[in-house]
Amino acid sequence: MKSAAKAEKKQLAAFGGKPELKKMPVQKIIIDENEYGEVLRVLKSGHLNALTNDVVGRFERKFAEWNGAKYGIAVNSGTAALHVALAALDVGPGDEVIVPPYTFIATASAVLQQNAVPVFADIDPRSLNMDPAQLEKKITSRTRAIIPVHLFGMPADMDSINRIARKHKIPVIEDACQAHGAIYKGKKVGTLGRMSCFSFQESKNMATGEGGIVLTNSKKLDAQARIVRHIGMRNKYEYVTLGYNYRLPALSAAVGLAQLRKLDAFNRHRARMAGIYRKELDGLPVSFIVEPAGYSSANHLFPVVLDVKFKSHMAGIIDALLAENAPAWWVYPEPIYNVPFFGKRQAYKNECPFSCPLRGNKYVYKKNECPNAEDIAARTIVLPTAPCYPESVARAVSKAMRKVLPYFYK
Protein backbone atom coordinates (compact mmCIF):
# COMPACT_ATOMS: atom_id res chain seq x y z
CA MET A 1 0.00 0.00 0.00
CA LYS A 2 2.81 2.39 0.86
CA SER A 3 4.51 1.81 -2.50
CA ALA A 4 1.20 2.39 -4.34
CA ALA A 5 0.63 5.61 -2.43
CA LYS A 6 4.18 6.73 -3.20
CA ALA A 7 3.66 6.04 -6.90
CA GLU A 8 0.43 8.03 -6.91
CA LYS A 9 2.12 10.94 -5.14
CA LYS A 10 4.82 10.95 -7.83
CA GLN A 11 2.16 10.99 -10.53
CA LEU A 12 0.41 13.90 -8.83
CA ALA A 13 3.67 15.83 -8.81
CA ALA A 14 3.86 15.40 -12.58
CA PHE A 15 1.00 17.84 -13.04
CA GLY A 16 1.38 19.79 -9.85
CA GLY A 17 -1.51 19.19 -7.53
CA LYS A 18 -4.29 17.10 -6.08
CA PRO A 19 -6.67 15.83 -8.78
CA GLU A 20 -9.87 17.46 -7.63
CA LEU A 21 -12.79 17.80 -10.00
CA LYS A 22 -12.60 21.55 -9.47
CA LYS A 23 -9.41 21.60 -11.50
CA MET A 24 -8.80 18.43 -13.45
CA PRO A 25 -5.22 18.17 -14.78
CA VAL A 26 -4.49 18.11 -18.48
CA GLN A 27 -3.02 14.92 -19.91
CA LYS A 28 0.72 14.94 -20.51
CA ILE A 29 3.64 12.54 -20.80
CA ILE A 30 5.32 11.24 -17.65
CA ILE A 31 8.97 12.27 -18.07
CA ASP A 32 11.88 12.02 -15.64
CA GLU A 33 15.67 11.67 -15.54
CA ASN A 34 15.53 8.71 -17.93
CA GLU A 35 14.28 10.86 -20.81
CA TYR A 36 16.52 13.77 -19.81
CA GLY A 37 19.59 11.55 -19.90
CA GLU A 38 18.81 9.98 -23.27
CA VAL A 39 18.07 13.36 -24.87
CA LEU A 40 21.17 14.97 -23.38
CA ARG A 41 23.38 12.25 -24.84
CA VAL A 42 22.00 12.98 -28.29
CA LEU A 43 22.39 16.75 -27.87
CA LYS A 44 25.98 16.38 -26.71
CA SER A 45 26.78 14.24 -29.76
CA GLY A 46 25.97 17.12 -32.10
CA HIS A 47 24.08 14.71 -34.38
CA LEU A 48 20.30 15.07 -34.28
CA ASN A 49 19.41 13.28 -37.51
CA ALA A 50 18.52 9.65 -38.15
CA LEU A 51 21.21 9.56 -40.84
CA THR A 52 24.00 10.59 -38.47
CA ASN A 53 22.96 9.23 -35.07
CA ASP A 54 22.35 5.52 -34.46
CA VAL A 55 19.92 6.22 -31.62
CA VAL A 56 17.10 5.81 -34.17
CA GLY A 57 18.45 2.40 -35.16
CA ARG A 58 18.75 1.38 -31.51
CA PHE A 59 15.17 2.45 -30.85
CA GLU A 60 13.97 0.49 -33.89
CA ARG A 61 15.71 -2.66 -32.72
CA LYS A 62 14.57 -2.30 -29.10
CA PHE A 63 10.91 -1.72 -29.99
CA ALA A 64 10.86 -4.55 -32.54
CA GLU A 65 12.47 -6.90 -30.03
CA TRP A 66 10.04 -5.86 -27.27
CA ASN A 67 7.15 -6.57 -29.59
CA GLY A 68 8.52 -9.84 -30.98
CA ALA A 69 9.14 -8.67 -34.56
CA LYS A 70 12.31 -8.97 -36.66
CA TYR A 71 12.39 -5.49 -38.16
CA GLY A 72 11.31 -1.99 -37.16
CA ILE A 73 11.27 1.09 -39.40
CA ALA A 74 10.84 4.26 -37.34
CA VAL A 75 8.96 7.16 -38.92
CA ASN A 76 7.69 10.55 -37.81
CA SER A 77 4.03 9.63 -37.13
CA GLY A 78 1.57 6.77 -37.03
CA THR A 79 -0.04 8.20 -40.17
CA ALA A 80 3.33 8.01 -41.93
CA ALA A 81 3.70 4.42 -40.73
CA LEU A 82 0.41 3.47 -42.41
CA HIS A 83 1.40 5.27 -45.60
CA VAL A 84 4.83 3.60 -45.69
CA ALA A 85 3.33 0.15 -45.14
CA LEU A 86 0.86 0.60 -48.00
CA ALA A 87 3.57 1.93 -50.30
CA ALA A 88 5.93 -0.93 -49.38
CA LEU A 89 3.19 -3.38 -50.37
CA ASP A 90 2.87 -1.53 -53.70
CA VAL A 91 -0.76 -0.54 -53.16
CA GLY A 92 -1.54 1.97 -55.89
CA PRO A 93 -4.10 3.84 -58.00
CA GLY A 94 -7.53 2.26 -58.02
CA ASP A 95 -6.60 -0.56 -55.65
CA GLU A 96 -9.04 -1.21 -52.83
CA VAL A 97 -8.03 -1.39 -49.17
CA ILE A 98 -10.56 -2.58 -46.59
CA VAL A 99 -10.64 -0.59 -43.36
CA PRO A 100 -13.11 -0.12 -40.48
CA PRO A 101 -15.21 3.08 -40.53
CA TYR A 102 -15.01 3.64 -36.76
CA THR A 103 -11.44 4.72 -36.06
CA PHE A 104 -9.06 7.67 -36.43
CA ILE A 105 -9.18 9.09 -39.95
CA ALA A 106 -5.54 8.23 -40.78
CA THR A 107 -6.44 4.56 -41.23
CA ALA A 108 -8.40 5.56 -44.32
CA SER A 109 -6.65 8.77 -45.40
CA ALA A 110 -3.36 6.89 -45.76
CA VAL A 111 -5.12 4.79 -48.39
CA LEU A 112 -6.03 7.95 -50.29
CA GLN A 113 -2.41 9.06 -50.07
CA GLN A 114 -1.55 6.04 -52.21
CA ASN A 115 -4.31 7.05 -54.62
CA ALA A 116 -6.21 3.91 -53.64
CA VAL A 117 -9.83 3.45 -52.54
CA PRO A 118 -10.82 2.90 -48.89
CA VAL A 119 -13.57 0.28 -48.63
CA PHE A 120 -15.35 0.21 -45.28
CA ALA A 121 -16.27 -3.04 -43.49
CA ASP A 122 -18.65 -2.64 -40.57
CA ILE A 123 -17.68 -3.24 -36.94
CA ASP A 124 -18.74 -5.77 -34.34
CA PRO A 125 -20.57 -3.72 -31.66
CA ARG A 126 -19.21 -6.03 -28.93
CA SER A 127 -15.56 -5.19 -29.68
CA LEU A 128 -15.88 -1.97 -31.74
CA ASN A 129 -13.39 -3.59 -34.16
CA MET A 130 -13.77 -4.81 -37.73
CA ASP A 131 -16.32 -7.61 -38.07
CA PRO A 132 -14.71 -10.48 -40.03
CA ALA A 133 -18.08 -11.47 -41.53
CA GLN A 134 -18.51 -7.96 -42.92
CA LEU A 135 -14.90 -7.92 -44.10
CA GLU A 136 -15.38 -10.93 -46.36
CA LYS A 137 -18.43 -9.33 -47.97
CA LYS A 138 -16.32 -6.36 -49.08
CA ILE A 139 -13.52 -8.29 -50.82
CA THR A 140 -13.35 -7.89 -54.60
CA SER A 141 -10.83 -8.63 -57.32
CA ARG A 142 -9.35 -5.18 -56.67
CA THR A 143 -8.71 -5.68 -52.93
CA ARG A 144 -4.97 -5.30 -52.26
CA ALA A 145 -4.78 -4.98 -48.46
CA ILE A 146 -6.80 -5.25 -45.25
CA ILE A 147 -6.18 -2.92 -42.29
CA PRO A 148 -7.84 -4.07 -39.06
CA VAL A 149 -7.55 -1.62 -36.16
CA HIS A 150 -6.99 -2.63 -32.55
CA LEU A 151 -9.23 0.23 -31.45
CA PHE A 152 -8.68 1.82 -28.03
CA GLY A 153 -6.13 -0.96 -27.40
CA MET A 154 -8.51 -3.94 -27.80
CA PRO A 155 -7.17 -6.60 -30.21
CA ALA A 156 -9.23 -7.33 -33.30
CA ASP A 157 -10.28 -10.90 -34.13
CA MET A 158 -7.03 -11.66 -35.94
CA ASP A 159 -7.55 -15.41 -36.38
CA SER A 160 -10.71 -14.83 -38.39
CA ILE A 161 -9.29 -11.86 -40.27
CA ASN A 162 -6.10 -13.73 -41.19
CA ARG A 163 -8.06 -16.80 -42.26
CA ILE A 164 -10.07 -14.68 -44.69
CA ALA A 165 -6.94 -12.86 -45.87
CA ARG A 166 -5.09 -16.12 -46.57
CA LYS A 167 -8.09 -17.51 -48.45
CA HIS A 168 -8.03 -14.51 -50.80
CA LYS A 169 -4.22 -14.01 -50.73
CA ILE A 170 -4.45 -10.47 -49.38
CA PRO A 171 -1.82 -8.97 -47.02
CA VAL A 172 -2.92 -7.69 -43.61
CA ILE A 173 -1.56 -4.48 -42.08
CA GLU A 174 -2.35 -4.16 -38.38
CA ASP A 175 -3.17 -0.65 -37.26
CA ALA A 176 -1.83 -0.96 -33.71
CA CYS A 177 -1.41 2.78 -33.18
CA GLN A 178 -3.48 2.57 -29.98
CA ALA A 179 -2.43 -0.90 -28.87
CA HIS A 180 1.17 -0.99 -27.63
CA GLY A 181 1.46 -4.18 -25.60
CA ALA A 182 -2.03 -5.55 -26.22
CA ILE A 183 -2.09 -9.36 -26.17
CA TYR A 184 -3.94 -11.64 -28.55
CA LYS A 185 -3.87 -15.31 -27.63
CA GLY A 186 -0.37 -15.19 -26.17
CA LYS A 187 1.16 -12.84 -28.75
CA LYS A 188 1.53 -9.10 -28.79
CA VAL A 189 -0.45 -7.35 -31.48
CA GLY A 190 1.81 -6.01 -34.19
CA THR A 191 3.15 -9.47 -34.99
CA LEU A 192 -0.08 -10.94 -36.36
CA GLY A 193 -0.14 -9.50 -39.87
CA ARG A 194 2.28 -8.99 -42.77
CA MET A 195 3.10 -5.55 -41.39
CA SER A 196 1.95 -3.42 -38.46
CA CYS A 197 1.94 0.25 -37.56
CA PHE A 198 2.28 2.02 -34.21
CA SER A 199 2.05 5.67 -33.20
CA PHE A 200 4.14 7.46 -30.56
CA GLN A 201 2.10 10.65 -30.57
CA GLU A 202 1.86 12.37 -27.20
CA SER A 203 -1.43 10.73 -26.18
CA LYS A 204 -0.34 7.15 -26.90
CA ASN A 205 0.65 4.41 -24.42
CA MET A 206 4.27 5.43 -24.91
CA ALA A 207 5.22 8.68 -26.57
CA THR A 208 8.01 10.48 -28.38
CA GLY A 209 5.92 13.62 -28.93
CA GLU A 210 5.32 12.70 -32.55
CA GLY A 211 6.52 9.49 -34.15
CA GLY A 212 5.63 6.03 -35.32
CA ILE A 213 7.06 2.71 -36.46
CA VAL A 214 6.37 -0.04 -39.00
CA LEU A 215 7.06 -3.62 -37.89
CA THR A 216 7.47 -6.64 -40.15
CA ASN A 217 9.11 -10.05 -40.22
CA SER A 218 9.82 -9.74 -43.95
CA LYS A 219 13.34 -8.73 -44.96
CA LYS A 220 12.04 -7.62 -48.34
CA LEU A 221 9.32 -5.40 -46.88
CA ASP A 222 11.77 -3.97 -44.36
CA ALA A 223 14.07 -2.91 -47.19
CA GLN A 224 11.22 -1.47 -49.24
CA ALA A 225 9.77 0.45 -46.29
CA ARG A 226 13.17 2.01 -45.56
CA ILE A 227 13.39 3.20 -49.16
CA VAL A 228 9.92 4.75 -49.02
CA ARG A 229 10.72 6.42 -45.67
CA HIS A 230 13.92 7.96 -47.03
CA ILE A 231 12.69 9.86 -50.14
CA GLY A 232 12.76 6.77 -52.36
CA MET A 233 16.53 6.37 -52.07
CA ARG A 234 18.18 2.93 -51.87
CA ASN A 235 21.80 3.98 -51.83
CA LYS A 236 23.29 7.47 -51.89
CA TYR A 237 21.48 9.38 -54.64
CA GLU A 238 20.07 6.18 -56.15
CA TYR A 239 16.36 6.95 -56.36
CA VAL A 240 14.30 3.86 -57.11
CA THR A 241 10.70 4.83 -56.23
CA LEU A 242 8.51 7.69 -55.09
CA GLY A 243 9.33 8.21 -51.44
CA TYR A 244 8.88 10.64 -48.58
CA ASN A 245 10.97 12.24 -45.86
CA TYR A 246 9.33 10.37 -42.99
CA ARG A 247 12.46 9.84 -40.87
CA LEU A 248 12.14 9.97 -37.08
CA PRO A 249 14.43 12.63 -35.49
CA ALA A 250 17.15 11.38 -33.17
CA LEU A 251 15.80 13.37 -30.21
CA SER A 252 12.42 11.67 -30.56
CA ALA A 253 14.06 8.25 -30.68
CA ALA A 254 15.97 9.12 -27.51
CA VAL A 255 12.71 9.88 -25.71
CA GLY A 256 11.31 6.64 -27.11
CA LEU A 257 14.11 4.54 -25.62
CA ALA A 258 13.32 5.85 -22.15
CA GLN A 259 9.55 5.56 -22.63
CA LEU A 260 9.86 1.96 -23.83
CA ARG A 261 11.47 0.97 -20.53
CA LYS A 262 8.36 2.28 -18.73
CA LEU A 263 5.74 0.91 -21.11
CA ASP A 264 4.87 -2.23 -19.15
CA ALA A 265 4.33 -0.15 -15.99
CA PHE A 266 2.28 2.40 -17.94
CA ASN A 267 0.07 -0.38 -19.27
CA ARG A 268 -0.46 -1.87 -15.82
CA HIS A 269 -1.67 1.55 -14.66
CA ARG A 270 -4.07 1.79 -17.62
CA ALA A 271 -5.46 -1.65 -16.78
CA ARG A 272 -6.12 -0.56 -13.19
CA MET A 273 -7.91 2.58 -14.43
CA ALA A 274 -10.07 0.45 -16.75
CA GLY A 275 -10.90 -1.87 -13.86
CA ILE A 276 -12.08 1.06 -11.76
CA TYR A 277 -14.38 2.30 -14.53
CA ARG A 278 -15.91 -1.15 -14.99
CA LYS A 279 -16.63 -1.38 -11.28
CA GLU A 280 -17.73 2.19 -10.61
CA LEU A 281 -19.97 2.52 -13.69
CA ASP A 282 -21.64 -0.85 -13.23
CA GLY A 283 -25.41 -0.44 -13.03
CA LEU A 284 -25.59 2.65 -15.24
CA PRO A 285 -27.37 2.37 -18.63
CA VAL A 286 -24.06 1.89 -20.44
CA SER A 287 -22.04 -1.03 -21.81
CA PHE A 288 -18.36 -1.83 -22.21
CA ILE A 289 -16.44 -3.69 -24.90
CA VAL A 290 -16.10 -7.42 -24.35
CA GLU A 291 -12.60 -8.77 -23.62
CA PRO A 292 -12.70 -12.47 -24.59
CA ALA A 293 -10.45 -15.10 -23.02
CA GLY A 294 -6.96 -14.78 -24.47
CA TYR A 295 -7.37 -11.07 -25.23
CA SER A 296 -5.73 -8.34 -23.16
CA SER A 297 -6.41 -4.71 -24.08
CA ALA A 298 -3.72 -2.05 -23.89
CA ASN A 299 -6.48 0.26 -22.59
CA HIS A 300 -5.33 3.27 -24.58
CA LEU A 301 -8.68 4.81 -23.68
CA PHE A 302 -11.74 3.38 -21.95
CA PRO A 303 -14.75 3.43 -24.29
CA VAL A 304 -18.26 3.61 -22.82
CA VAL A 305 -21.22 2.89 -25.09
CA LEU A 306 -24.22 4.81 -23.78
CA ASP A 307 -27.78 3.51 -23.96
CA VAL A 308 -29.60 4.41 -27.18
CA LYS A 309 -31.79 6.85 -25.22
CA PHE A 310 -28.74 9.10 -24.85
CA LYS A 311 -28.17 9.37 -28.60
CA SER A 312 -29.79 12.77 -29.05
CA HIS A 313 -28.08 14.20 -25.98
CA MET A 314 -24.41 13.40 -26.62
CA ALA A 315 -23.17 16.97 -26.99
CA GLY A 316 -25.01 17.97 -23.81
CA ILE A 317 -23.59 15.02 -21.89
CA ILE A 318 -20.03 15.92 -22.88
CA ASP A 319 -20.60 19.58 -21.96
CA ALA A 320 -22.05 18.55 -18.59
CA LEU A 321 -19.11 16.26 -17.83
CA LEU A 322 -16.62 18.95 -18.79
CA ALA A 323 -18.51 21.37 -16.56
CA GLU A 324 -17.79 18.90 -13.76
CA ASN A 325 -14.12 19.02 -14.90
CA ALA A 326 -14.34 15.34 -15.74
CA PRO A 327 -12.28 14.56 -18.87
CA ALA A 328 -14.44 12.66 -21.35
CA TRP A 329 -14.39 12.81 -25.13
CA TRP A 330 -16.70 11.96 -28.02
CA VAL A 331 -13.72 11.13 -30.21
CA TYR A 332 -15.27 9.60 -33.36
CA PRO A 333 -18.85 10.95 -33.57
CA GLU A 334 -19.48 9.58 -37.06
CA PRO A 335 -18.02 7.03 -39.47
CA ILE A 336 -15.08 8.14 -41.58
CA TYR A 337 -17.02 7.94 -44.85
CA ASN A 338 -19.16 10.87 -43.66
CA VAL A 339 -16.09 13.13 -43.62
CA PRO A 340 -16.51 15.58 -46.54
CA PHE A 341 -13.69 14.46 -48.80
CA PHE A 342 -14.89 10.86 -48.52
CA GLY A 343 -18.65 11.30 -48.53
CA LYS A 344 -19.18 14.39 -50.73
CA ARG A 345 -16.69 13.87 -53.47
CA GLN A 346 -18.39 16.05 -56.09
CA ALA A 347 -18.26 19.15 -53.90
CA TYR A 348 -14.83 18.38 -52.48
CA LYS A 349 -13.19 16.60 -55.42
CA ASN A 350 -10.12 18.83 -55.39
CA GLU A 351 -9.21 17.62 -51.90
CA CYS A 352 -8.35 14.15 -53.17
CA PRO A 353 -4.71 13.58 -54.16
CA PHE A 354 -3.58 13.20 -57.77
CA SER A 355 -6.20 11.63 -60.07
CA CYS A 356 -8.25 10.27 -57.18
CA PRO A 357 -10.31 7.21 -58.16
CA LEU A 358 -13.04 8.45 -55.83
CA ARG A 359 -13.84 11.26 -58.27
CA GLY A 360 -16.97 10.71 -60.27
CA ASN A 361 -19.08 7.68 -59.43
CA LYS A 362 -16.54 4.85 -59.51
CA TYR A 363 -17.07 4.11 -55.83
CA VAL A 364 -20.00 5.50 -53.88
CA TYR A 365 -20.46 5.26 -50.12
CA LYS A 366 -24.11 4.76 -49.29
CA LYS A 367 -26.06 6.17 -46.40
CA ASN A 368 -26.08 3.40 -43.79
CA GLU A 369 -22.96 1.91 -45.41
CA CYS A 370 -22.04 0.47 -42.01
CA PRO A 371 -25.05 0.60 -39.67
CA ASN A 372 -23.24 -0.75 -36.60
CA ALA A 373 -20.54 1.88 -36.90
CA GLU A 374 -23.09 4.66 -37.39
CA ASP A 375 -24.97 3.56 -34.27
CA ILE A 376 -21.87 3.07 -32.09
CA ALA A 377 -20.22 6.32 -33.21
CA ALA A 378 -23.33 8.28 -32.27
CA ARG A 379 -23.32 7.15 -28.62
CA THR A 380 -19.80 6.23 -27.50
CA ILE A 381 -17.55 8.35 -25.31
CA VAL A 382 -14.06 7.59 -24.01
CA LEU A 383 -12.55 8.12 -20.57
CA PRO A 384 -8.88 8.71 -19.69
CA THR A 385 -6.48 5.97 -18.62
CA ALA A 386 -3.12 7.73 -19.09
CA PRO A 387 -0.52 7.28 -16.34
CA CYS A 388 -0.41 11.02 -15.65
CA TYR A 389 -3.87 10.54 -14.11
CA PRO A 390 -3.81 8.79 -10.72
CA GLU A 391 -6.42 6.14 -10.04
CA SER A 392 -8.40 8.63 -7.96
CA VAL A 393 -9.20 10.45 -11.21
CA ALA A 394 -10.98 7.34 -12.55
CA ARG A 395 -13.11 7.30 -9.42
CA ALA A 396 -13.81 11.05 -9.72
CA VAL A 397 -14.79 10.77 -13.40
CA SER A 398 -17.06 7.84 -12.58
CA LYS A 399 -18.71 9.89 -9.84
CA ALA A 400 -19.31 12.71 -12.31
CA MET A 401 -20.91 10.30 -14.78
CA ARG A 402 -23.20 8.95 -12.08
CA LYS A 403 -24.26 12.53 -11.37
CA VAL A 404 -24.69 13.66 -14.99
CA LEU A 405 -26.21 10.71 -16.88
CA PRO A 406 -29.56 10.47 -14.99
CA TYR A 407 -30.48 13.99 -16.19
CA PHE A 408 -30.32 12.82 -19.82
CA TYR A 409 -31.91 9.39 -19.50
CA LYS A 410 -35.34 10.02 -20.96
PyMOL commands that set and color helices and strands:
alter all, ss='L'
color gray80, all
select helices_A, chain A and resi 2-15+21-23+33-45+55-67+78-88+106-113+132-137+151-153+158-168+219-229+250-280+308-323+336-338+340-343+349-351+371-377+391-408
alter helices_A, ss='H'
color red, helices_A
select strands_A, chain A and resi 71-75+96-99+117-120+143-146+173-175+183-184+187-188+195-199+212-216+233-235+238-239+286-287+295-296+302-306+380-383
alter strands_A, ss='S'
color yellow, strands_A
deselect
rebuild
show_as cartoon
